[in-house]
């Protein structure tokens, strides 16, 4: 009934209002509430759409190998864009092109294959971690279409992970050789007898570790998971620290082979995420930016096998807008100079347009061996507290610059209100209750209680202890709004 894309635009405008026109505690709390609401509504929209599609389709039922339930629940939902739209980004020849061995003649794995670009025996296996996987087919796409040998899908939702494993077990495009006693891991073989591994692991990335050794993965893929955690500095810090820990270090040799790669697909503006990633405390990696066209697809399971292989059933949202030198199959050159359309105008107004919903940003972070050149030991794990503080400051800087709460018109309104209330007073100070009434609009006060205001005021006084504690001047009021946005 509701188009999720339209709801997303409405949601973005509401949560941007919360972040831009509220004090810190209010904005953080309500951003979290709205984020949960967004996830719930989009999921319900998807379920309604699927139910409607099912009624129009044939009455064929899908039979699970473990239950007789309808496998409708196993159909995927893709955040932002389809798996196939990421082909040119995530292909091994592209993502690891900085590695001199180019996936050939490497000796740290026993799986043999043929390197098509060199015609040589390849013994290099690539392992990928898909964080916040949900019910996406991206993990399956990595092994079926891009020839990754091991993919670990992690999510906080165990029910969804169980459904994904059932969907994978019913996938007949590869021959199963899994141990039925293993509840989370499934091994299969390609036609050339090469073993592939697909795992499904429940992890709360905000506070828990992925149960794999540090430096285990060549690739970490994040399809809008960082977007969902940015409402919480703590959750975002946990995600970024764990992604960094999981990536392989750059090889300690003269060739200078690149390390593991963290790929982030995001709807956020590059001017927010680029400094957050480039300046991440302790991280030794290069960060590059690309823009790709979004694809929306409806993946329908094979009614006879339960296999989800219709990766090509996608429609790119670019029917009337010329792509900025990129497409789903041919991405932009790796450069931080690429730009995508922002939902915010230069004046700070939220003005999403067709460009905004047609493209997504991609950030490619590859570990380097900079510490080797500096003759220092590389950091295996990042300082979580330092990362949390960096995320908080980057968020504050971004929103204050994009849409400052203390606009010129608001300053003039405050000046007039202070003047009216103080015209018969010999003092330049107003009590806090009066300040609360003129600092915020009626709409803002519907959500921001006086108690929350006092909490922010006390936090402000900790930073500026010489200011009067129970009253404000006009200058203090302006500084309060600027600092506590």
C-alpha positions in Angstrom: 0.0 0.0 0.0 2.9 2.4 0.9 5.8 2.8 -1.4 8.9 2.3 0.7 10.9 4.8 -1.3 8.3 7.5 -0.7 8.2 6.6 3.0 12.0 6.9 3.1 11.9 10.5 1.8 9.3 11.4 4.5 11.3 9.6 7.2 14.5 11.4 6.1 12.8 14.8 6.4 11.5 14.0 9.8 14.7 12.7 11.3 16.7 15.6 9.7 14.3 18.0 11.5 15.0 16.1 14.8 18.8 16.4 14.3 18.8 19.9 13.1 16.2 21.7 15.3 16.7 20.0 18.6 19.1 19.8 21.4 21.5 16.9 21.6 19.6 14.5 24.0 16.3 15.1 22.2 17.8 14.5 18.7 19.7 11.4 19.6 16.6 9.8 21.4 14.1 10.6 18.7 16.4 9.7 15.9 16.7 6.2 17.4 12.9 5.9 17.7 12.4 7.1 14.1 15.0 4.7 12.8 13.3 1.8 14.5 10.0 3.0 13.0 11.5 3.3 9.6 12.8 -0.3 9.7 9.5 -1.6 10.9 7.3 0.2 8.3 9.6 -0.7 5.4 9.5 -4.3 6.5 5.7 -4.2 6.7 5.5 -2.5 3.3 7.6 -5.2 1.8 5.5 -8.0 3.4 2.3 -6.4 2.1 3.7 -6.0 -1.4 4.9 -9.6 -1.4 1.4 -10.8 -0.2 -0.2 -8.8 -3.0 2.2 -10.3 -5.5 1.5 -13.8 -4.2 -2.2 -13.4 -4.7 -1.7 -12.4 -8.3 0.7 -15.3 -8.9 -0.2 -18.9 -9.2 -1.1 -20.9 -6.2 2.1 -22.9 -6.3 3.5 -23.6 -2.9 7.2 -23.9 -2.0 8.1 -26.9 0.1 11.1 -26.6 2.5 13.4 -29.5 3.0 12.8 -29.2 6.7 9.2 -28.1 7.0 6.1 -28.0 4.8 5.6 -24.2 5.4 5.3 -21.9 2.5 8.7 -20.4 1.6 7.3 -17.0 1.0 9.1 -15.9 4.1 12.4 -16.8 2.4 12.0 -14.2 -0.3 14.7 -11.5 0.1 14.4 -7.8 0.8 17.2 -5.6 -0.6 18.3 -2.4 1.2 19.1 0.5 -1.2 20.1 -1.5 -4.2 20.3 -5.0 -5.6 23.2 -7.3 -5.3 23.7 -7.3 -9.1 24.2 -3.6 -9.2 27.4 -4.1 -7.1 28.9 -6.5 -9.6 31.5 -4.1 -10.9 32.4 -3.0 -7.4 32.7 -6.3 -5.7 34.2 -8.4 -8.5 37.6 -9.8 -7.3 39.4 -8.4 -10.3 38.3 -4.9 -9.3 38.2 -5.0 -5.5 41.7 -6.5 -5.2 43.3 -4.9 -8.2 45.9 -3.2 -6.0 47.2 -6.7 -5.1 50.2 -7.5 -7.4 49.3 -11.2 -7.4 45.8 -10.5 -8.8 44.3 -13.6 -7.2 46.9 -15.8 -9.0 49.8 -17.9 -7.7 49.2 -17.0 -4.1 50.0 -19.7 -1.5 47.8 -19.1 1.5 45.0 -21.4 0.6 44.6 -24.9 -0.9 41.6 -24.3 -3.1 42.7 -24.6 -6.8 41.1 -23.0 -9.8 42.0 -21.3 -13.0 42.9 -17.6 -13.2 41.1 -16.5 -16.4 43.2 -13.4 -16.8 46.5 -15.3 -16.6 45.6 -18.9 -17.6 47.5 -20.0 -14.5 46.6 -22.2 -11.5 45.1 -20.0 -8.8 45.3 -21.1 -5.2 43.9 -17.9 -3.7 40.6 -18.1 -1.8 38.7 -15.0 -1.0 36.6 -14.7 2.2 33.8 -12.2 2.6 31.9 -10.9 5.7 28.4 -9.5 5.1 27.5 -7.3 8.1 23.8 -6.6 8.8 22.8 -9.0 6.1 19.1 -9.1 6.8 17.4 -11.3 4.1 19.6 -10.0 1.3 20.8 -12.3 -1.5 24.2 -10.5 -1.5 26.0 -13.4 0.2 24.6 -15.9 -2.4 25.6 -13.5 -5.2 29.2 -13.3 -3.9 29.6 -17.1 -4.2 27.4 -17.9 -7.2 28.2 -15.0 -9.5 31.5 -13.6 -8.2 33.2 -16.8 -7.2 34.0 -16.0 -3.6 34.9 -19.2 -1.7 33.6 -18.3 1.8 30.9 -15.9 2.9 29.8 -15.2 6.5 26.5 -13.4 6.9 25.9 -11.8 10.3 22.8 -10.1 11.6 21.2 -9.6 15.0 18.0 -11.3 13.9 18.3 -15.1 14.4 14.9 -15.8 12.8 16.0 -14.1 9.5 19.3 -16.0 9.6 17.5 -19.3 10.0 15.3 -18.4 7.0 18.3 -17.5 5.0 20.0 -20.8 5.8 16.9 -22.7 4.7 16.8 -20.7 1.5 20.5 -21.5 0.9 20.0 -25.2 1.7 17.3 -25.3 -0.9 19.5 -23.7 -3.5 20.1 -26.3 -6.2 22.5 -24.2 -8.3 25.3 -25.8 -6.3 25.7 -29.3 -4.9 25.2 -29.5 -1.1 27.7 -31.4 1.0 26.8 -29.8 4.3 26.8 -31.5 7.7 23.2 -31.6 8.8 24.3 -31.4 12.4 25.9 -28.0 11.8 23.2 -25.4 12.6 24.9 -22.4 11.0 27.4 -23.5 8.4 26.8 -25.0 5.0 29.4 -26.4 2.6 28.7 -27.0 -1.0 30.7 -27.7 -4.2 30.8 -26.0 -7.5 30.8 -28.0 -10.7 34.6 -28.0 -10.6 34.5 -29.7 -7.1 35.7 -26.4 -5.5 34.3 -26.2 -1.9 32.4 -23.1 -1.0 31.3 -22.2 2.6 28.2 -20.2 3.6 27.8 -19.3 7.3 25.0 -17.5 9.1 25.9 -16.1 12.5 23.9 -14.1 15.0 26.0 -11.1 16.2 25.1 -7.7 17.7 27.8 -5.7 16.1 27.3 -2.8 18.5 28.7 -4.9 21.4 29.8 -8.3 20.2 32.6 -9.7 18.1 32.2 -11.8 14.9 33.5 -15.2 16.0 36.4 -15.3 13.6 40.1 -14.5 14.1 41.4 -11.0 13.5 42.4 -10.4 9.9 40.4 -13.4 8.6 38.4 -11.7 5.8 39.5 -10.2 2.5 36.2 -8.3 2.1 33.7 -6.8 4.5 30.5 -5.6 2.8 28.1 -3.1 4.5 24.9 -2.4 2.6 23.4 0.5 4.6 24.2 -1.1 8.0 26.4 1.9 8.9 23.5 4.1 7.8 21.3 2.4 10.4 23.8 2.7 13.3 24.7 6.4 12.8 21.9 7.3 15.2 24.1 5.8 17.9 27.7 6.7 18.3 28.3 3.5 20.3 26.8 1.2 17.7 28.6 2.9 14.9 31.9 2.6 16.8 31.3 -1.1 17.4 30.6 -1.7 13.7 33.6 0.2 12.4 36.0 -1.3 14.9 34.8 -4.8 14.2 35.0 -4.4 10.4 38.5 -3.1 10.7 39.6 -5.9 13.0 38.1 -8.5 10.7 40.1 -7.3 7.6 43.3 -8.9 6.5 46.4 -6.7 7.0 48.3 -5.5 4.0 51.1 -8.0 3.1 54.4 -7.4 4.8 56.5 -7.6 1.6 58.3 -5.4 -0.9 55.5 -5.7 -3.4 53.2 -3.8 -1.1 50.1 -5.9 -1.7 47.0 -4.2 -0.4 45.1 -5.5 2.6 41.4 -6.4 3.1 38.7 -4.1 1.8 35.7 -2.6 3.5 32.9 -1.6 1.1 30.1 0.6 2.4 27.0 1.3 0.3 25.2 4.3 1.8 22.5 6.9 1.2 24.3 9.4 3.3 26.2 12.3 1.6 29.9 11.7 0.9 30.8 14.9 2.8 29.6 13.2 6.0 31.1 9.7 5.5 34.4 10.6 3.8 35.9 12.5 6.7 34.4 10.0 9.1 36.2 7.1 7.4 39.4 8.9 6.2 40.2 10.3 9.6 39.1 7.2 11.6 41.5 7.2 14.6 44.2 4.5 14.2 42.9 3.2 10.9 45.5 2.6 8.2 43.6 2.5 5.0 42.8 4.4 1.9 39.3 5.6 1.3 37.9 6.1 -2.2 34.4 7.2 -3.3 32.2 6.1 -6.2 28.6 6.7 -7.2 26.4 3.9 -8.7 22.8 3.8 -10.0 20.3 2.1 -7.7 18.6 -1.0 -8.8 15.3 -2.3 -7.4 14.6 -5.9 -8.0 12.0 -8.5 -7.1 13.7 -11.9 -6.6 11.3 -14.8 -6.9 12.3 -18.2 -5.6 12.3 -21.1 -8.1 9.0 -22.8 -7.2 10.5 -26.2 -7.7 13.7 -25.9 -5.8 13.4 -22.9 -3.5 16.6 -21.5 -5.2 17.0 -17.7 -5.5 19.0 -17.2 -8.6 17.1 -14.5 -10.5 19.7 -11.9 -9.9 19.1 -10.3 -13.2 15.4 -9.4 -12.5 16.4 -5.8 -11.6 15.3 -2.5 -12.9 17.7 0.4 -12.7 16.2 3.7 -11.5 17.6 5.8 -14.3 14.9 5.9 -16.9 14.8 9.7 -17.2 18.0 10.9 -15.5 21.4 10.7 -17.2 23.9 8.9 -15.1 26.9 10.9 -14.0 29.3 8.6 -16.0 28.3 5.5 -14.1 25.9 2.7 -14.3 25.1 -0.6 -12.5 27.6 -2.4 -14.7 30.2 0.3 -15.2 31.0 2.3 -12.1 32.9 5.5 -11.8 36.7 5.5 -11.7 38.0 5.2 -8.2 38.2 8.7 -7.1 37.2 10.8 -4.2 36.2 13.6 -6.6 33.0 11.9 -7.6 29.9 13.5 -6.3 26.3 12.3 -6.0 23.2 14.4 -5.5 22.5 15.5 -2.0 19.1 15.8 -0.4 20.2 19.1 1.1 20.5 22.4 -0.7 23.4 24.8 -0.2 21.2 26.8 2.1 20.7 23.8 4.3 17.1 23.0 3.2 16.1 19.4 2.8 15.1 19.1 -0.8 15.3 15.5 -2.1 14.9 15.2 -5.8 14.9 12.4 -8.4 18.7 12.3 -8.5 18.8 11.7 -4.7 16.8 8.5 -4.9 18.4 7.2 -8.1 22.0 6.9 -6.9 23.9 5.6 -3.9 27.3 6.3 -2.6 30.0 3.6 -2.4 33.0 4.0 -0.1 36.0 1.6 -0.6 38.4 1.4 2.3 41.5 -0.8 1.8 44.0 -1.5 4.5 47.6 -0.4 3.8 51.0 -1.2 5.3 51.8 2.4 6.2 53.0 1.4 9.6 55.6 -0.9 8.0 57.1 2.1 6.2 57.1 4.0 9.4 58.7 1.0 11.2 55.9 0.8 13.7 53.6 -2.2 14.6 50.2 -2.0 12.9 47.1 -1.7 15.0 45.1 -4.9 15.0 42.2 -3.3 16.8 41.1 0.3 17.0 40.5 2.3 20.2 36.8 2.1 20.5 36.4 5.2 22.7 38.5 7.3 20.3 36.4 6.0 17.4 33.2 6.8 19.2 34.3 10.4 20.0 35.4 10.8 16.3 32.0 9.7 15.0 30.2 12.0 17.5 32.3 15.0 16.5 32.0 14.3 12.7 28.2 14.0 13.0 28.0 17.3 15.0 30.3 19.1 12.5 28.2 17.8 9.5 24.8 18.8 10.8 25.9 22.1 12.2 27.4 23.1 8.9 24.5 21.7 6.7 21.6 23.2 8.7 22.7 25.2 11.7 20.0 25.7 14.3 21.2 29.2 15.0 20.2 30.9 11.7 20.3 34.7 11.2 16.5 34.9 11.3 16.5 32.9 14.6 19.1 35.2 16.1 17.0 38.2 15.2 13.8 36.6 16.7 15.7 35.8 19.9 17.0 39.4 20.1 13.5 40.8 19.8 12.1 38.3 22.4 14.8 39.1 24.9 14.3 42.8 24.3 10.5 42.5 25.0 10.9 40.5 28.2 13.8 42.7 29.5 12.4 46.1 28.5 11.3 46.9 32.1 14.1 45.0 33.8 17.5 46.5 34.9 19.1 43.1 34.3 20.2 41.5 31.1 19.3 38.0 32.3 16.2 35.9 31.9 15.4 32.9 34.1 15.6 29.4 32.6 11.9 28.9 32.4 11.4 32.1 30.4 14.4 31.1 28.1 12.9 27.7 27.5 9.7 29.5 26.2 11.5 31.6 23.7 14.4 29.5 22.6 12.2 26.8 21.1 9.2 26.7 18.9 5.8 25.2 19.9 6.5 22.2 17.7 9.9 21.7 19.3 8.6 21.9 22.8 6.0 19.2 22.1 8.9 16.7 22.2 11.6 18.6 24.1 10.5 18.7 27.7 11.8 21.3 30.2 13.6 18.5 32.0 15.5 17.5 28.9 16.3 21.2 28.4 17.8 21.3 31.9 19.9 18.2 31.2 21.4 19.9 28.2 21.9 23.1 30.1 23.9 21.3 32.8 26.0 19.6 30.1 26.6 23.1 28.6 27.7 24.5 32.0 30.3 21.7 32.3 31.9 23.0 29.2 31.5 26.7 30.2 31.7 26.7 34.1 32.0 30.5 34.3 28.5 31.2 33.0 25.7 32.0 35.4 24.0 28.8 36.4 20.3 29.8 36.7 19.8 32.4 34.0 20.8 33.4 30.5 21.7 36.5 28.6 20.9 36.9 24.9 24.6 36.1 24.1 24.5 33.0 26.3 21.3 31.8 24.7 22.8 32.0 21.2 25.9 30.2 22.3 23.8 27.5 24.0 21.9 26.8 20.8 25.0 26.8 18.7 27.0 24.4 20.9 24.2 22.0 21.9 22.6 21.5 18.5 
